[in-house]
Structures are given as structure tokens and as C-alpha cells.
Amino acid sequence: MQHTKHEIIFQNVNSVIESGKFGQTFAVIHLYDKQHLVHLNDIIAIKQAIAADIGERIKLEKCLLVGNENFTLIGRPILNRDLVQVDATIIEKTMTQTNMDMFHIPRRHGFKRYRFNREPLTMLRINNINICHPLNTNQKQIN
């Protein structure tokens, strides 16, 4: 029985997933309208306040891409949340440095206004990037 090109690719990828020996795995996650390329034990800074406390583990569900040295899985637009699991820990919640904006109206002499702004900043450490189960071989198309 002759296998098609797609079936051979699925078999190769599934054999690597089942062995569990990925090497260095990376993922592209979507968080607060930004994409972040992350590896294991990376620290990423997000300019948003996350509702969880320091030390809590969170699951990042919007994964656009995951891969390693053997293969790459690309979502259209995102991968299934049951297929890929990316876990992170909140390690720090702080504010950014103070930004000062100055504006003045040229026709008014001596009219200057200063505005100081600080944004919330959350630091995350990536604990785990895991491909949970083999791919579905009944999928019709792979590009």
C-alpha cells in the first residue's frame, strides 16, 4: 500500500510527539494584541495588568505556532487549545518608568502643561511548552 506525502509527514510528526524528545521547543503566543516568541524559561514583559496574583500559574491558550528542530505546527489562525499547552508563572507586577509629556500653545506665552504617565507591567516566566497528543490523521489538507 502506497502512502501519500501527507500521511508520511503525519507519521513522522506523530512519532516525534509520542517519543517526547522534542529538543528545544518554541511557541508564538498571542497576548493582549501582541505576539511573543517564547522558549522554555523565558521571561516576557507585558504592558498590561493581569488579574492573577504573583506566584500564580496561568495557562496561555492562544498559541499561533509551536515547533522544534524537527517540525513546526502552524495554526490558522490559532492552534487548538487541547493540542498545545503553554504554562507561565507571574513573577513580578510593577509599573513602567515615568514618561513625561510636555505640551504648550505657542500663542500663549508661558503656557506649558506637563503630564506624567506610568503603565502597569507584568513579568511572566514560561514554565512549560507541551504538545499534548498526536495529530489527527483524518485532517484533509496540510500546507
C-alpha positions in Angstrom: 0.0 0.0 0.0 1.4 3.3 -1.1 1.3 6.2 1.4 0.7 9.7 0.3 3.1 12.5 1.1 0.7 13.9 3.8 0.4 10.5 5.5 4.2 10.2 5.7 4.5 13.7 7.2 1.8 12.9 9.8 3.5 9.6 10.7 6.9 11.3 11.2 5.5 14.2 13.3 3.4 11.8 15.4 6.4 9.5 16.1 8.4 12.5 17.4 5.4 13.7 19.5 4.9 10.2 21.0 8.6 9.8 21.8 8.5 13.1 23.8 12.0 14.1 22.7 11.5 17.5 21.1 14.7 19.2 21.9 14.3 23.0 22.3 10.6 23.8 21.8 9.4 27.3 20.9 6.0 28.8 20.6 4.4 32.1 19.3 1.7 33.2 21.7 -0.9 35.9 21.3 -1.4 38.1 24.4 -3.1 41.5 24.6 -2.9 42.1 20.8 0.8 41.3 20.6 2.7 38.2 19.5 5.5 36.9 21.6 8.1 34.3 20.6 8.8 32.2 23.7 11.1 29.4 24.7 11.3 27.4 27.9 12.3 29.6 31.0 12.0 32.8 29.0 10.8 36.0 30.8 8.4 38.2 28.9 7.2 41.7 29.9 3.6 42.6 29.2 2.4 46.1 29.4 -0.9 45.1 31.0 -2.2 44.3 34.4 -3.2 40.7 34.7 -5.8 39.8 37.4 -3.8 36.9 38.9 -1.5 37.3 41.9 2.3 37.0 42.0 3.3 33.3 42.0 0.2 32.0 40.3 0.5 29.8 37.3 -1.6 30.7 34.3 -2.2 28.8 31.0 -1.7 30.8 27.8 -4.3 29.4 25.4 -3.9 31.5 22.2 -0.9 29.7 20.6 -0.3 30.7 17.0 2.6 28.4 16.3 4.7 25.7 18.1 7.8 24.0 16.8 11.2 22.5 17.4 14.1 21.4 15.3 12.1 18.5 13.7 8.8 20.1 12.8 6.6 23.2 13.2 2.8 23.3 13.7 1.2 26.4 12.4 -2.4 27.4 13.4 -4.9 29.0 11.1 -5.2 31.4 12.9 -4.5 29.6 16.3 -3.8 26.1 17.3 -6.4 24.0 19.1 -6.1 24.6 22.9 -6.2 20.9 23.5 -3.2 20.3 21.3 -0.7 22.8 22.8 -0.2 23.8 26.4 1.9 26.8 27.4 2.1 27.4 31.1 3.6 30.6 32.7 4.1 32.0 36.2 3.6 35.6 37.2 6.9 36.6 38.8 6.5 40.4 39.1 3.9 43.1 38.9 5.1 46.7 38.7 4.8 49.9 36.8 6.9 51.2 33.9 9.2 54.1 34.3 7.7 57.5 34.3 7.1 59.1 30.9 6.7 62.9 30.8 4.8 64.6 28.1 5.0 68.4 27.8 2.8 70.4 25.5 2.4 74.1 25.1 0.3 76.5 23.0 2.7 78.9 21.0 0.3 81.9 21.1 0.0 81.8 24.9 3.3 82.8 26.4 4.4 80.8 29.4 1.6 78.3 28.9 3.0 74.8 29.5 1.5 71.7 30.8 3.2 68.5 31.9 1.7 65.1 32.1 3.3 62.1 33.8 2.3 58.6 32.8 3.1 55.1 34.2 1.7 51.9 32.8 1.3 48.6 34.6 3.9 46.0 33.7 3.6 42.2 34.3 6.6 39.8 34.1 5.9 36.2 33.1 8.2 33.2 33.2 7.4 30.4 30.7 7.4 27.1 32.6 6.2 24.6 30.1 5.6 24.3 26.4 4.0 20.9 25.7 2.4 19.2 22.7 -0.3 17.1 24.4 -1.3 14.5 21.9 -0.5 13.2 18.4 -2.1 15.0 15.4 -5.3 13.9 13.8 -4.5 11.9 10.6 -8.0 12.5 9.2 -7.2 16.1 8.5 -7.8 16.8 4.8 -5.1 19.3 4.0 -1.7 20.3 5.2 0.3 23.1 3.7 
